Amino acid sequence: MNTLSRHFHNYGDHLREIEADSSWIGTPQEAAARAQIEKIKKDKSRIESHLLAVQVQLLDPTFVGLQAGFSNFLMTWLVRCVDPVGKHPQVAIVLPLPETAPEAFNMLPEFLFDDVIGFFTAVSRMNPELLAAQPLNDLLTFMIVFLSTPYLKNPYIKGKFVEILYYNTRRSRDNSQGALGDIINLHPLALKYLLPALMRIFVDIETTGHHTQFYDKFNIRYYVAMIFRVIWTNPTHREALRKEAARVDQFVRFINLLINDTTYLLDESLTNLQTIRSVQKLKLDLTAWNALDEEQKKDKDSQLKQAERTAKMDINLCNETVRLLKLLTEETSQPFARPEIVDRLAAMLNYNVNLLAGPQSQDLKVDNMHEYKWQPKILLSDVLSIYLNLAQLTDFQAALAREGRSYSKELFNRAENIARRTAIKTEDELLSLKQLIEKVEVIRADDAADEEMGEVPDEFLDPLTYALMRDPVYLPQSKQSIDRSSIVQHLLSDPRDPFTSTPLKIEDVVPDTDLKQKIDDFIAKRREDRTKQDTSAAMDVDT
């Protein structure tokens, strides 16, 4: 059925491409072109008939019910295989499970999972309402158990679990929350373990080993963001998030990837919107457009279609990623102030504001913005909400002050004016934003004064960033001192010592207390000297 569906869509794309090209009309090739069009139409119609016949059989409610019954039996048996007491479902399985899977489970072929997941994925994509009539507690238990343990090694299969959850929590004609929407807010295992499991697969899906892993990870992460929406109103799920945030290492990896995705998707969206705007302006200028030959026009139309297709996907993903960040910072702000995260977060947010409120925001205005789900005012509102959620954290204020690529007080004045004019923020929120920027400006002034106090000894500089270290730690293998934020950031993407390439964990590093004391004394001495200079200068002026 999937193969037939791909052929059907390919024929449709080919037919539209030929019909859009009118260069053959009135030429000796016209008869051949029309014959080709008729042949493609007949082939497309034949494939459509086959496809509908297959769908009628595979999606027959009775057949789906029988297959679902067998799948429930198989899933329950697989869960029992990993149940330490071996009594599931008579006695419900209890999580967490031991780190090591039972030997008998390790001997099982992976196709047992493939078959079950293939069935539920196919029905969920095509007609999830068929599953609403089926008992789905066994399915949810199966997915929660194997998303929450390391027993199932294949992240591609785990990604399919998330896809099933996504399609069955979407609004349908008969159910506002889909076939699983109510269950995931009542199921005991889901209430405790679903949200941590979603965050774990968000990290694990970074590499699947599949040739489509780059696109798979964005699709799965979009599904994760949409499931978050469904469960967010449930306080029990949010409590599970707060507990997961206490597991700092895992949560920081999750946030790090979320920031990476937001930065990448915004860049891609910007590039595609600029392409769309450029071609749209060119086509409106009839003199310039008609000056192009047919091949050039065809090339421009192709660029436009490609940019439109990609923009729709990237902008949608970007919107949901930013919205997810807003929800997370609203619920638990402290992890976002960690040194390995806060500088990158500040840079990403400032870059967003610069694009949405800065001078180049005019370059992103395209015709029919709603077709691409491009809603810059809503995106700006979500970004400003993140600032407000973190506004009271002094480490976040300092990170904004340090970020020199996009930040400026004038930029935030523009953002404030846009927010007030479009009523996307209340006056109280705008006042809080203004107070945040005032605090940032004070920190920037202090930092600027520090920078004017002379050179910094090399031993106080981070060997990777060449910035003054504030929390130096000692790497036992390479015998190097480095700022904690730098080494943690490095280990998020490479679990090795950056100087020796030997395996390294953050638990292995040792605080360099002696060096920190020297740095603190150095900073205090510089500030004292600076104060004396300022006092002396003021006395000279008075004299």
C-alpha positions in Angstrom: 0.0 0.0 0.0 2.9 2.4 0.8 4.5 1.6 -2.5 1.3 2.2 -4.4 0.8 5.5 -2.5 4.3 6.7 -3.4 3.7 5.8 -7.1 0.3 7.6 -7.1 1.8 10.8 -5.7 4.8 10.6 -8.0 2.5 10.4 -11.0 0.5 13.4 -9.7 3.7 15.5 -9.3 4.9 14.5 -12.8 1.5 15.3 -14.4 1.4 18.8 -12.7 4.9 19.5 -13.9 4.1 18.7 -17.5 0.8 20.5 -17.6 2.5 23.6 -16.0 5.0 23.7 -18.9 3.2 25.2 -21.9 6.3 25.6 -24.1 5.3 22.6 -26.2 2.0 24.1 -27.3 2.0 25.0 -31.0 5.3 23.1 -31.6 5.9 19.8 -33.5 6.2 18.1 -30.1 2.6 19.0 -29.1 1.0 15.7 -30.2 3.6 13.6 -28.4 3.2 15.8 -25.2 -0.6 15.4 -25.2 -0.2 11.6 -25.7 2.2 11.5 -22.8 -0.2 13.4 -20.6 -3.1 11.0 -21.4 -0.9 8.0 -20.7 0.2 9.4 -17.3 -3.5 10.1 -16.4 -4.5 6.5 -17.2 -1.6 5.1 -15.3 -2.4 7.4 -12.3 -6.1 6.3 -12.4 -5.1 2.6 -12.6 -2.8 2.9 -9.6 -5.4 4.9 -7.6 -7.9 2.0 -8.2 -5.4 -0.5 -6.9 -4.6 1.7 -3.9 -8.2 2.2 -2.9 -8.9 -1.6 -3.3 -6.0 -2.3 -0.9 -7.0 0.3 1.6 -10.6 -1.0 1.7 -9.3 -4.4 2.6 -6.5 -3.4 5.1 -8.7 -0.7 6.8 -11.8 -2.9 7.1 -12.9 -2.4 10.8 -13.3 -6.2 11.4 -9.8 -6.9 10.0 -8.3 -4.0 12.1 -10.1 -5.4 15.2 -8.7 -8.9 14.7 -5.2 -7.5 14.0 -5.4 -5.2 17.1 -6.5 -8.1 19.3 -3.5 -10.2 18.2 -1.1 -7.3 18.6 -2.4 -6.6 22.1 -1.7 -10.3 23.0 1.8 -10.0 21.5 2.6 -6.7 23.3 1.4 -8.1 26.6 3.6 -11.2 26.2 6.6 -9.0 25.4 6.0 -6.9 28.5 5.8 -10.0 30.6 9.1 -11.1 29.1 10.8 -8.1 30.9 8.6 -8.2 34.0 10.9 -9.2 36.9 8.1 -11.1 38.6 6.7 -12.4 35.3 3.0 -11.9 36.2 2.0 -9.0 33.9 -1.0 -8.3 33.3 -2.5 -10.2 36.2 -0.2 -8.1 38.4 0.6 -4.9 36.5 4.3 -4.4 35.7 6.1 -1.9 38.0 8.7 0.6 36.7 11.6 1.3 36.8 13.0 -2.0 35.6 16.6 -3.3 36.2 19.2 -1.8 33.9 20.0 -5.2 32.4 17.4 -7.0 30.3 16.6 -10.6 30.9 18.6 -13.0 28.7 15.5 -14.5 27.2 14.3 -11.1 26.0 17.7 -10.3 24.4 17.3 -13.5 22.3 14.1 -12.3 20.7 14.1 -11.1 17.1 13.4 -7.4 16.5 10.7 -8.2 13.9 8.3 -8.9 16.8 8.5 -5.2 17.6 8.5 -4.2 13.9 5.3 -6.1 13.2 3.3 -4.6 16.0 4.6 -1.1 15.5 4.2 -1.3 11.7 0.5 -2.2 12.1 -0.3 0.6 14.7 1.7 3.2 12.7 -0.1 2.4 9.5 -3.6 2.6 11.0 -2.7 5.7 13.0 -1.5 7.5 10.0 -4.5 6.6 7.7 -7.5 6.3 10.0 -6.8 6.6 13.7 -10.5 6.7 14.4 -10.5 2.9 13.8 -8.4 2.5 16.9 -10.8 4.5 19.1 -13.0 1.4 19.2 -10.1 -0.8 20.4 -8.8 -1.3 23.9 -5.5 0.7 23.9 -4.3 0.3 27.5 -2.0 -2.6 26.4 -0.6 -0.4 23.6 0.2 2.5 26.0 1.7 0.2 28.6 3.9 -1.5 26.0 5.2 1.9 24.6 5.8 3.4 28.1 7.7 0.3 29.3 10.0 0.2 26.3 10.5 3.9 26.0 11.5 4.0 29.7 14.1 1.2 29.5 17.4 0.7 27.6 16.2 -2.8 26.6 15.1 -1.8 23.1 18.2 -0.4 21.5 16.7 0.8 18.2 15.9 4.5 18.4 14.1 4.3 15.0 11.5 1.9 16.5 11.2 4.2 19.6 10.5 7.1 17.2 7.6 5.1 15.8 6.2 4.9 19.4 6.1 8.7 19.5 4.5 8.8 16.0 1.7 6.5 17.2 1.2 8.7 20.3 1.1 11.8 18.1 -1.5 10.6 15.6 -3.7 9.2 18.3 -3.7 12.4 20.4 -4.8 14.7 17.5 -8.3 16.1 17.3 -10.7 13.9 15.2 -14.3 14.2 14.2 -15.5 12.1 17.1 -12.9 12.8 19.8 -11.3 16.1 20.7 -8.1 14.4 22.0 -7.9 11.4 19.7 -8.0 7.7 20.7 -5.2 8.0 23.3 -5.8 11.6 24.5 -7.8 10.7 27.6 -5.9 7.5 28.4 -2.5 9.2 28.7 -4.0 11.6 31.3 -5.3 8.7 33.4 -2.9 5.7 32.8 -0.7 5.3 36.0 2.5 4.5 34.1 1.9 7.4 31.6 1.4 9.9 34.4 4.7 9.1 36.0 6.9 8.1 33.1 5.5 9.4 29.8 7.0 12.9 29.9 10.5 11.7 31.0 10.4 9.1 28.2 9.5 11.7 25.6 12.4 13.8 26.7 14.7 10.8 26.5 13.7 9.9 23.0 14.1 13.6 22.0 17.8 13.1 22.8 18.2 9.6 21.6 16.7 10.3 18.1 19.6 12.5 17.3 21.2 9.5 15.7 19.1 6.5 14.4 21.6 4.9 12.1 18.9 5.1 9.4 19.7 6.9 6.1 16.8 9.4 6.8 17.9 10.2 10.3 18.3 13.9 9.7 14.7 14.3 8.7 13.4 11.7 11.1 14.8 13.5 14.2 12.9 16.7 13.3 9.7 14.8 12.6 9.9 12.9 15.9 10.8 16.1 17.9 7.8 17.8 16.3 5.6 14.9 17.5 7.1 15.3 21.0 6.3 19.0 21.1 2.7 18.3 20.0 2.2 15.6 22.6 3.5 18.0 25.3 0.6 20.3 24.3 -1.9 17.5 25.0 -0.6 16.6 28.4 0.5 20.1 29.6 -2.8 20.9 31.3 -2.4 17.9 33.6 -0.6 19.0 36.8 0.6 15.4 37.3 2.5 15.4 34.1 4.1 18.8 34.9 5.2 17.5 38.3 6.9 14.6 36.4 8.7 17.3 34.4 10.0 19.1 37.5 11.3 15.8 38.8 13.0 15.1 35.5 14.6 18.5 35.5 16.3 17.5 38.8 18.3 14.9 36.8 20.6 17.7 35.6 22.7 15.8 33.0 19.8 14.4 31.0 17.8 17.6 31.2 20.7 19.7 30.1 21.2 17.5 27.0 17.6 17.9 26.2 17.7 21.7 26.5 20.9 21.8 24.5 19.3 20.0 21.5 16.2 22.1 21.8 18.3 25.2 21.5 20.3 23.7 18.5 17.0 22.9 16.7 15.6 26.3 17.3 18.7 28.0 15.9 18.9 25.7 12.9 15.2 25.9 12.0 15.1 29.7 12.3 18.1 30.0 10.0 16.5 27.7 7.5 13.1 29.5 7.7 14.8 32.9 7.2 16.7 31.6 4.1 13.6 30.2 2.5 11.4 33.2 3.3 14.0 35.5 1.7 14.0 33.3 -1.4 10.2 33.4 -1.6 10.1 37.2 -1.2 12.8 37.6 -3.8 11.0 35.5 -6.4 7.6 37.0 -5.6 9.0 40.6 -6.1 10.6 39.5 -9.4 7.4 38.1 -10.7 5.5 41.3 -9.8 8.0 43.3 -11.9 6.7 42.2 -15.3 9.5 44.0 -17.2 12.2 42.1 -15.3 10.2 38.8 -15.4 9.5 39.0 -19.1 13.2 39.7 -19.7 14.1 36.2 -18.6 14.1 33.3 -21.0 11.9 30.3 -20.5 14.6 28.2 -18.9 15.4 31.0 -16.4 11.7 31.4 -15.5 11.4 27.7 -15.0 14.4 27.7 -12.7 13.0 30.6 -10.6 9.6 28.8 -10.3 11.5 25.7 -9.2 13.4 27.7 -6.6 10.1 29.2 -5.4 8.3 25.8 -5.1 11.3 24.2 -3.3 11.5 27.2 -0.8 7.7 27.1 -0.2 7.8 23.3 0.5 10.7 23.6 2.9 9.5 26.8 4.5 6.2 25.2 5.6 7.9 22.4 7.3 10.7 24.4 8.9 8.5 27.3 10.1 6.0 24.8 11.6 8.8 23.0 13.5 10.3 26.3 14.6 7.0 27.5 16.0 6.5 24.4 18.0 10.1 24.3 19.3 9.9 27.8 20.6 6.5 27.2 22.1 7.9 24.1 23.9 10.8 26.3 25.3 8.2 28.7 26.5 6.3 26.0 28.4 9.4 24.5 29.9 10.8 27.9 31.1 7.4 28.7 32.5 7.3 25.5 34.6 11.0 25.2 35.7 13.3 28.1 35.1 16.4 27.2 37.2 18.0 24.6 34.9 18.1 27.2 32.1 20.5 29.3 34.1 23.2 26.6 34.2 26.5 27.8 32.8 26.7 25.2 30.0 23.3 26.3 28.7 22.6 30.0 29.6 25.0 31.7 27.2 23.8 29.7 24.2 20.2 30.3 25.2 20.8 34.0 25.5 22.5 34.1 22.1 19.6 32.2 20.4 16.9 34.4 22.0 18.7 37.6 21.1 19.1 36.4 17.5 15.4 35.6 17.3 14.5 39.1 18.6 16.9 40.7 16.1 15.3 38.8 13.2 11.7 39.5 14.3 12.1 43.1 15.5 15.3 44.3 13.9 15.7 46.2 10.6 15.9 43.0 8.5 12.5 41.9 9.7 11.0 43.6 6.7 12.8 41.1 4.5 10.6 38.3 5.9 7.3 39.8 4.7 6.0 37.5 2.0 2.6 37.2 0.3 0.1 34.8 1.8 2.1 34.3 5.1 -0.6 32.1 6.5 0.1 29.5 3.9 3.6 29.0 5.4 2.3 29.3 9.0 4.6 32.3 9.3 3.2 34.4 12.2 6.1 36.6 13.3 4.0 38.5 15.9 3.0 35.2 17.7 6.6 34.0 17.4 7.9 37.2 18.9 5.4 37.0 21.7 6.6 33.4 22.6 10.2 34.5 22.5 9.5 37.5 24.8 7.6 35.2 27.1 10.8 33.1 27.5 12.7 36.3 28.5 10.0 37.1 31.1 10.0 33.5 32.5 13.8 33.8 33.1 13.9 37.5 34.0 14.6 37.0 37.7 17.6 34.8 37.2 20.8 36.8 37.7 22.8 34.3 35.6 20.4 34.8 32.7 20.7 38.6 33.0 24.5 38.3 33.0 24.4 36.0 29.9 22.3 38.6 28.0 24.9 41.3 29.0 27.7 39.1 27.7 26.1 38.4 24.3 27.4 41.0 21.9 26.4 39.7 18.5 22.7 40.5 18.5 21.9 42.3 21.8 21.3 46.0 22.0 19.1 48.2 24.1 17.7 49.8 20.9 16.7 46.4 19.6 14.6 45.7 22.7 13.0 49.2 22.5 11.9 48.2 18.9 10.6 44.9 20.2 8.7 46.7 23.0 7.1 49.1 20.5 6.0 46.3 18.3 4.6 44.3 21.2 2.7 47.4 22.4 1.4 48.3 19.0 0.2 44.8 18.2 -1.1 44.1 21.7 0.8 40.8 22.0 2.0 41.7 25.5 0.2 43.5 28.4 1.6 46.7 29.9 2.7 44.7 33.0 4.7 42.3 30.9 6.3 45.2 29.0 7.2 46.8 32.2 8.9 43.6 33.4 10.8 43.4 30.1 11.9 46.9 30.5 13.2 46.3 34.0 15.1 43.2 32.8 16.9 45.3 30.1 17.7 47.9 32.7 19.4 45.3 34.8 21.3 43.9 31.8 22.5 47.4 31.0 23.9 47.8 34.5 25.8 44.5 34.2 27.1 45.5 30.7 28.4 48.8 32.2 30.2 46.9 35.0 31.6 44.3 32.5 32.9 47.1 30.2 34.6 48.7 33.2 36.3 45.4 34.0 37.5 45.0 30.4 39.3 48.4 30.6 41.5 47.3 33.6 44.4 45.8 31.6 45.5 42.5 30.3 44.5 39.1 31.9 47.2 36.6 32.7 47.2 33.6 30.4 46.7 31.2 33.3 43.3 32.8 34.0 42.1 32.3 30.4 40.0 29.4 29.3 42.1 27.3 26.8 39.2 26.7 24.5 37.4 30.1 24.5 40.2 32.4 25.8 37.7 34.1 28.1 38.3 34.8 31.7 37.4 31.7 33.7 35.0 32.1 36.6 34.6 28.5 37.7 37.9 26.7 36.8 38.0 22.9 37.0 41.0 20.5 36.6 41.0 17.7 34.0 42.9 14.8 35.6 44.0 13.1 32.4 45.2 16.1 30.4 46.2 18.1 33.5 44.5 21.2 32.1 42.4 23.8 33.9 39.3 24.9 32.0 36.1 26.7 32.9 33.4 24.4 34.0 30.9 25.8 31.5 33.3 25.1 28.6 34.0 21.5 29.5 30.3 20.7 30.2 29.4 22.3 26.8 32.1 20.2 25.1 31.0 17.0 26.7 27.4 17.5 25.5 28.6 16.7 22.0 31.8 14.8 22.6 32.4 12.6 25.7 36.2 12.9 25.6 38.9 15.1 27.0 39.3 17.9 24.4 43.1 17.8 24.9 43.8 14.0 24.9 40.7 12.5 23.3 40.4 10.0 26.2 37.0 9.2 27.6 35.8 11.8 30.1 32.7 12.3 32.3 31.8 15.5 34.1 32.0 13.6 37.4 35.8 13.1 36.7 36.6 16.8 36.7 38.0 18.4 40.0 37.3 22.0 41.1 40.5 24.0 40.9 40.0 26.0 44.1 43.4 27.5 44.2 43.1 28.9 40.7 39.6 30.2 41.4 40.9 32.0 44.4 43.6 33.7 42.4 41.1 34.7 39.7 38.7 36.1 42.3 41.6 38.1 43.9 42.7 39.3 40.5 39.1 40.6 39.7 38.7 42.2 43.1 42.1 43.9 42.7 41.3 45.2 39.2 37.9 46.6 40.5 39.6 48.3 43.4 42.2 49.9 41.1 39.5 51.0 38.8 37.5 52.6 41.7 40.6 54.5 42.8 41.2 55.7 39.2 37.6 56.9 38.9 37.8 58.6 42.3 41.1 60.3 41.3 39.7 61.4 38.0 36.6 62.9 39.7 38.8 64.8 42.1 40.8 66.3 39.2 37.7 67.4 37.6 36.5 69.1 40.8 39.8 70.8 41.2 
